[in-house]
Amino acid sequence: MYEMIRTLPESFRVSVEQSLQASRALEARKTFFVGCGTAYYAGAFGTSLLKNYGASFEAYEAFEFTQAKSQLKDSLVVGISHSGVTKTTLEALRHAQTQGSSTLGVTHYSESPITSVARKSFVIGPGPDRSRCHTRAYVDATAAVLVIGSALLELSGAKAPPTTSLYEEVESALRFALAQTEETAKLVARDCRSSSKMFIAGVGPSLVNSREAALKLKESSYVTAEGIGLEELIHGPWMTFDSSTLVIAIDTLLDERGRERVADLVTASKIVGAKTWVVGQGGYGEDYTVNLRGTSSTARRFAEIIPLYYFAYYSALERGNNPDFLRYLEPSYWKARGIVFPPGTH
């Protein structure tokens, strides 16, 4: 997991280059991004970023997509799967094709089922993510969504992101966060190794990052972690806060009212004994802070995930867990996996 985190800038650049080549064959049409777990969050994060440019792309969890009543005829459905064997994502692509949609697969494996199910597919990243906590896969897939979405915006005649400069800014922001946030994340992991409840609050694209980070904490550290909207957390869930709770707030690019609500959350959390950490700007009297840098809003949004990934990694180590294998080294969990994911699927 650590090596995958450290190579995120290079992996992002490679994924952008691969996606640029694949996007040349696209045609403008209504587009859906579907996936499960981290792959779904990559679709949601990328489409959320593209909304700043007036995009109307939709991201769906793959099972929800098959249950929705969306009009799919003449649409493009992009299925994202790191392994290429994600059963529910493959079902979503087949469902889309029966409804008259074109399909595109995005994966890290050149010879996997998604490449035969989707009408077209391409591989991203310098290689598969070697940790079961897919950190590099998230950034790679988001890069693909950003490139595909930008290409589709251009084809439709809409304003698209300044691609070359934007990708350079993202890579630079990732490198800065890698160099500057590790020690704080390690400190928080050590001080909060007995915390059993963690809440990560975000707004907009940061909300997606909060959910992805919470997933990594559950996979690596086996703690109860929830990524949640800032205002949603304040309306009720905070009643569960106590001395066993860590509250993380992402305050990147919030307006004055947003910062006021983060201040309210931090103050209330400390009164009831919870520890607090702010990622982005800080300045509310929180227990821990990491500051992020980026010349564009998109670059800073990408940088948010770095300290949270570091934290998940070091939290696992502090608790004596191996973050690269989830809980599959325990026979009962491996047996249970066979129920939800039949052999050969994910």
C-alpha positions as CSV (number, residue, x, y, z in Angstrom):
1,M,0.0,0.0,0.0
2,Y,2.8,2.4,0.9
3,E,4.6,2.0,-2.4
4,M,1.3,2.5,-4.3
5,I,0.7,5.7,-2.5
6,R,4.2,7.0,-3.1
7,T,3.9,6.3,-6.9
8,L,0.6,8.2,-7.4
9,P,2.0,11.2,-9.3
10,E,3.8,9.0,-11.9
11,S,0.8,6.7,-12.1
12,F,-1.5,9.6,-12.7
13,R,0.6,10.9,-15.5
14,V,0.8,7.5,-17.2
15,S,-3.0,7.1,-16.9
16,V,-3.6,10.5,-18.4
17,E,-1.4,9.6,-21.4
18,Q,-3.2,6.3,-21.9
19,S,-6.6,7.9,-21.6
20,L,-5.8,10.7,-24.0
21,Q,-5.0,8.1,-26.7
22,A,-8.2,6.1,-26.0
23,S,-10.4,9.2,-26.0
24,R,-9.6,10.1,-29.6
25,A,-12.2,7.5,-30.8
26,L,-15.1,8.9,-28.7
27,E,-18.3,10.5,-29.9
28,A,-20.3,13.0,-28.0
29,R,-23.3,11.5,-26.3
30,K,-25.0,11.1,-22.9
31,T,-22.4,9.4,-20.7
32,F,-22.6,7.3,-17.5
33,F,-19.7,6.0,-15.4
34,V,-20.3,2.9,-13.5
35,G,-18.3,0.8,-11.0
36,C,-18.2,-0.7,-7.5
37,G,-16.3,0.4,-4.4
38,T,-13.2,2.5,-5.3
39,A,-14.0,2.3,-9.0
40,Y,-17.4,3.9,-8.3
41,Y,-15.9,6.6,-6.2
42,A,-13.4,7.4,-9.0
43,G,-16.4,7.9,-11.4
44,A,-18.2,10.0,-8.8
45,F,-15.1,12.1,-8.0
46,G,-14.2,12.7,-11.7
47,T,-17.8,13.7,-12.7
48,S,-18.0,16.0,-9.7
49,L,-14.9,17.8,-10.8
50,L,-16.2,18.1,-14.3
51,K,-19.4,19.8,-13.1
52,N,-17.4,23.0,-12.8
53,Y,-17.3,23.0,-16.6
54,G,-21.0,22.5,-17.0
55,A,-20.8,18.7,-17.6
56,S,-23.9,16.6,-16.9
57,F,-22.2,13.1,-16.7
58,E,-23.6,10.7,-14.2
59,A,-21.8,8.3,-11.9
60,Y,-23.6,5.2,-10.7
61,E,-22.7,2.3,-8.4
62,A,-23.0,-0.6,-10.8
63,F,-25.8,-2.5,-9.1
64,E,-27.8,0.7,-8.7
65,F,-27.3,1.4,-12.4
66,T,-28.9,-1.9,-13.4
67,Q,-31.9,-1.1,-11.2
68,A,-32.4,2.5,-12.5
69,K,-34.8,3.4,-15.2
70,S,-32.5,5.7,-17.1
71,Q,-32.9,6.1,-20.8
72,L,-29.8,4.4,-22.2
73,K,-30.4,4.3,-25.9
74,D,-27.5,5.9,-27.8
75,S,-25.7,6.6,-24.6
76,L,-22.1,5.7,-23.6
77,V,-21.6,3.6,-20.5
78,V,-18.1,3.5,-19.1
79,G,-17.4,0.6,-16.8
80,I,-14.5,1.0,-14.4
81,S,-12.9,-2.1,-12.8
82,H,-9.3,-2.4,-11.6
83,S,-9.3,-6.2,-12.0
84,G,-11.7,-6.3,-14.9
85,V,-13.6,-9.2,-13.3
86,T,-16.0,-7.1,-11.1
87,K,-19.2,-9.2,-11.6
88,T,-21.7,-6.4,-11.0
89,T,-19.9,-4.0,-13.3
90,L,-19.8,-6.5,-16.1
91,E,-23.6,-7.0,-15.6
92,A,-24.1,-3.3,-15.8
93,L,-22.2,-3.2,-19.2
94,R,-24.3,-6.1,-20.5
95,H,-27.4,-4.4,-19.3
96,A,-26.4,-1.1,-21.1
97,Q,-25.8,-3.0,-24.4
98,T,-29.2,-4.6,-24.3
99,Q,-30.6,-1.1,-24.0
100,G,-28.8,0.2,-27.1
101,S,-25.8,1.8,-25.4
102,S,-22.2,1.8,-26.5
103,T,-19.8,0.5,-23.8
104,L,-16.2,1.3,-22.8
105,G,-14.2,-0.7,-20.3
106,V,-11.4,0.9,-18.1
107,T,-9.1,-1.5,-16.3
108,H,-5.6,-2.3,-15.2
109,Y,-5.5,-5.7,-16.8
110,S,-5.2,-6.1,-20.6
111,E,-6.6,-9.7,-20.6
112,S,-9.6,-9.7,-18.3
113,P,-13.4,-10.3,-18.9
114,I,-14.2,-6.6,-19.2
115,T,-12.2,-6.3,-22.4
116,S,-14.5,-8.9,-24.0
117,V,-17.7,-7.7,-22.5
118,A,-17.3,-4.0,-23.3
119,R,-17.3,-3.1,-27.0
120,K,-14.1,-1.1,-26.5
121,S,-11.7,-1.0,-23.6
122,F,-8.3,0.3,-22.6
123,V,-5.7,-0.2,-19.8
124,I,-4.6,2.5,-17.4
125,G,-1.7,2.8,-15.1
126,P,1.9,1.6,-15.2
127,G,0.7,-1.8,-13.9
128,P,-1.9,-3.3,-11.5
129,D,-2.3,-1.9,-7.9
130,R,-0.4,-4.6,-5.9
131,S,-2.3,-3.8,-2.6
132,R,-5.8,-5.0,-2.1
133,C,-6.4,-1.5,-0.7
134,H,-6.6,0.1,-4.1
135,T,-5.1,3.5,-3.7
136,R,-3.4,3.9,-7.0
137,A,-6.4,2.5,-8.8
138,Y,-8.5,5.4,-7.5
139,V,-6.3,8.1,-8.8
140,D,-5.7,6.2,-12.1
141,A,-9.4,5.7,-12.7
142,T,-10.2,9.3,-11.8
143,A,-7.5,10.5,-14.3
144,A,-9.3,8.4,-17.0
145,V,-12.7,9.9,-16.1
146,L,-11.3,13.4,-16.2
147,V,-9.7,12.8,-19.7
148,I,-12.8,11.1,-21.1
149,G,-15.1,13.7,-19.8
150,S,-12.9,16.6,-21.1
151,A,-12.8,15.0,-24.5
152,L,-16.6,14.6,-24.6
153,L,-17.1,18.2,-23.6
154,E,-14.8,19.3,-26.4
155,L,-16.7,17.1,-28.9
156,S,-20.0,18.7,-27.8
157,G,-18.7,22.2,-28.2
158,A,-18.7,23.0,-24.5
159,K,-15.9,24.6,-22.6
160,A,-13.5,21.9,-21.4
161,P,-10.7,22.0,-18.8
162,P,-7.3,23.3,-19.9
163,T,-6.0,19.7,-20.1
164,T,-2.2,19.9,-20.4
165,S,-1.7,22.5,-17.8
166,L,-4.3,21.0,-15.5
167,Y,-2.7,17.6,-15.5
168,E,0.7,19.1,-14.7
169,E,-0.9,21.0,-11.8
170,V,-2.5,17.8,-10.4
171,E,0.8,15.9,-10.6
172,S,2.6,18.8,-8.8
173,A,0.0,19.0,-6.1
174,L,0.2,15.2,-5.5
175,R,4.0,15.4,-5.2
176,F,3.7,18.3,-2.7
177,A,1.1,16.4,-0.6
178,L,3.3,13.3,-0.6
179,A,6.3,15.3,0.7
180,Q,4.4,17.5,3.2
181,T,1.6,15.5,4.9
182,E,3.1,12.1,5.8
183,E,4.5,13.0,9.2
184,T,1.2,14.5,10.4
185,A,-0.8,11.5,9.1
186,K,1.6,9.2,11.0
187,L,1.2,11.3,14.2
188,V,-2.6,11.2,14.0
189,A,-2.5,7.4,13.4
190,R,-0.4,6.9,16.4
191,D,-2.4,9.2,18.7
192,C,-5.7,7.8,17.5
193,R,-4.8,4.1,17.4
194,S,-7.5,3.4,20.1
195,S,-10.2,5.4,18.3
196,S,-12.9,3.0,17.2
197,K,-15.2,5.5,15.4
198,M,-14.0,7.8,12.6
199,F,-16.0,10.4,10.6
200,I,-14.7,12.2,7.5
201,A,-16.7,15.2,6.5
202,G,-16.6,16.8,3.1
203,V,-18.5,18.9,0.6
204,G,-18.8,18.5,-3.2
205,P,-15.9,16.6,-4.7
206,S,-14.4,16.4,-1.2
207,L,-17.4,14.3,0.0
208,V,-16.4,11.6,-2.6
209,N,-12.8,11.7,-1.3
210,S,-14.1,11.3,2.3
211,R,-16.1,8.2,1.3
212,E,-13.1,6.7,-0.5
213,A,-10.8,7.4,2.5
214,A,-13.4,5.8,4.9
215,L,-13.4,2.7,2.7
216,K,-9.6,2.5,3.0
217,L,-9.8,2.8,6.8
218,K,-12.4,0.0,7.0
219,E,-10.3,-2.2,4.7
220,S,-6.9,-1.6,6.3
221,S,-7.7,-0.9,9.9
222,Y,-11.1,-2.6,10.5
223,V,-12.5,0.4,12.2
224,T,-16.0,1.9,11.9
225,A,-15.4,4.8,9.5
226,E,-17.9,6.9,7.6
227,G,-17.4,9.5,4.8
228,I,-20.3,11.9,5.1
229,G,-21.5,15.3,4.1
230,L,-20.5,18.2,6.4
231,E,-24.0,19.3,7.2
232,E,-25.3,15.8,7.3
233,L,-22.8,14.9,10.0
234,I,-24.0,17.9,12.1
235,H,-27.6,16.9,11.8
236,G,-27.8,13.9,14.1
237,P,-24.8,11.6,13.5
238,W,-22.6,13.7,15.8
239,M,-24.6,12.3,18.7
240,T,-22.4,9.3,18.5
241,F,-19.2,11.3,19.2
242,D,-17.3,10.6,22.4
243,S,-13.7,10.1,23.5
244,S,-13.3,7.1,21.1
245,T,-14.1,9.3,18.1
246,L,-11.9,11.0,15.5
247,V,-13.6,13.6,13.4
248,I,-11.8,14.6,10.2
249,A,-13.0,17.6,8.2
250,I,-11.9,18.5,4.6
251,D,-12.2,22.2,4.2
252,T,-10.5,22.7,0.8
253,L,-12.0,25.7,-1.1
254,L,-14.9,26.2,1.2
255,D,-16.6,29.6,1.2
256,E,-17.2,31.7,4.4
257,R,-20.3,29.8,5.3
258,G,-18.6,26.5,4.8
259,R,-15.7,27.4,7.1
260,E,-18.2,28.6,9.7
261,R,-19.8,25.1,9.7
262,V,-16.4,23.4,10.0
263,A,-15.6,25.7,12.9
264,D,-19.0,24.6,14.5
265,L,-18.2,21.0,14.0
266,V,-14.7,21.2,15.4
267,T,-15.8,23.1,18.5
268,A,-18.8,20.8,19.2
269,S,-16.6,17.7,18.7
270,K,-14.0,18.9,21.2
271,I,-16.6,19.7,23.8
272,V,-17.8,16.0,23.8
273,G,-14.3,14.7,23.9
274,A,-13.6,13.7,20.2
275,K,-10.3,14.4,18.5
276,T,-10.3,16.6,15.5
277,W,-8.2,16.8,12.3
278,V,-8.7,19.3,9.4
279,V,-7.3,18.6,6.0
280,G,-6.9,21.5,3.6
281,Q,-6.7,24.9,5.4
282,G,-7.5,24.6,9.1
283,G,-7.5,27.3,11.7
284,Y,-10.4,26.3,13.9
285,G,-8.6,25.2,17.0
286,E,-8.5,21.6,15.8
287,D,-6.0,19.0,17.3
288,Y,-4.3,18.4,14.0
289,T,-4.0,20.1,10.6
290,V,-2.4,19.5,7.2
291,N,-2.3,22.3,4.6
292,L,-2.5,21.5,0.9
293,R,-1.3,23.4,-2.1
294,G,-2.5,23.6,-5.6
295,T,-2.8,26.2,-8.3
296,S,-6.2,25.0,-9.4
297,S,-9.3,23.7,-7.5
298,T,-9.0,20.3,-9.3
299,A,-5.3,19.9,-8.3
300,R,-6.1,20.6,-4.6
301,R,-9.0,18.2,-4.7
302,F,-6.7,15.4,-5.9
303,A,-4.2,16.3,-3.2
304,E,-6.8,15.8,-0.4
305,I,-6.6,12.1,-0.7
306,I,-2.9,11.8,0.0
307,P,-2.9,12.5,3.8
308,L,-6.0,10.4,4.2
309,Y,-4.3,7.5,2.4
310,Y,-1.2,7.9,4.5
311,F,-3.4,7.9,7.6
312,A,-5.2,4.6,6.5
313,Y,-1.8,3.0,6.0
314,Y,-0.3,4.0,9.3
315,S,-3.5,3.3,11.2
316,A,-3.2,-0.3,9.9
317,L,0.3,-0.6,11.1
318,E,-0.5,0.9,14.5
319,R,-3.2,-1.7,15.0
320,G,-1.0,-4.6,13.9
321,N,-2.7,-5.2,10.5
322,N,-1.3,-5.9,7.1
323,P,-2.9,-3.3,4.8
324,D,-2.1,-5.2,1.6
325,F,-4.3,-8.2,2.3
326,L,-7.5,-6.7,3.8
327,R,-8.7,-9.4,6.3
328,Y,-8.3,-12.3,3.9
329,L,-5.5,-13.8,5.9
330,E,-8.1,-14.9,8.5
331,P,-9.8,-18.1,7.2
332,S,-13.3,-17.0,8.2
333,Y,-13.1,-13.8,6.2
334,W,-11.7,-15.6,3.2
335,K,-14.5,-18.1,3.4
336,A,-17.0,-15.3,3.6
337,R,-15.5,-13.6,0.6
338,G,-16.4,-16.7,-1.5
339,I,-20.0,-16.0,-0.7
340,V,-20.2,-12.4,-1.9
341,F,-17.6,-12.9,-4.7
342,P,-17.7,-16.3,-6.4
343,P,-14.4,-17.7,-7.6
344,G,-13.1,-15.7,-10.6
345,T,-15.1,-12.6,-9.7
346,H,-14.8,-9.5,-7.5
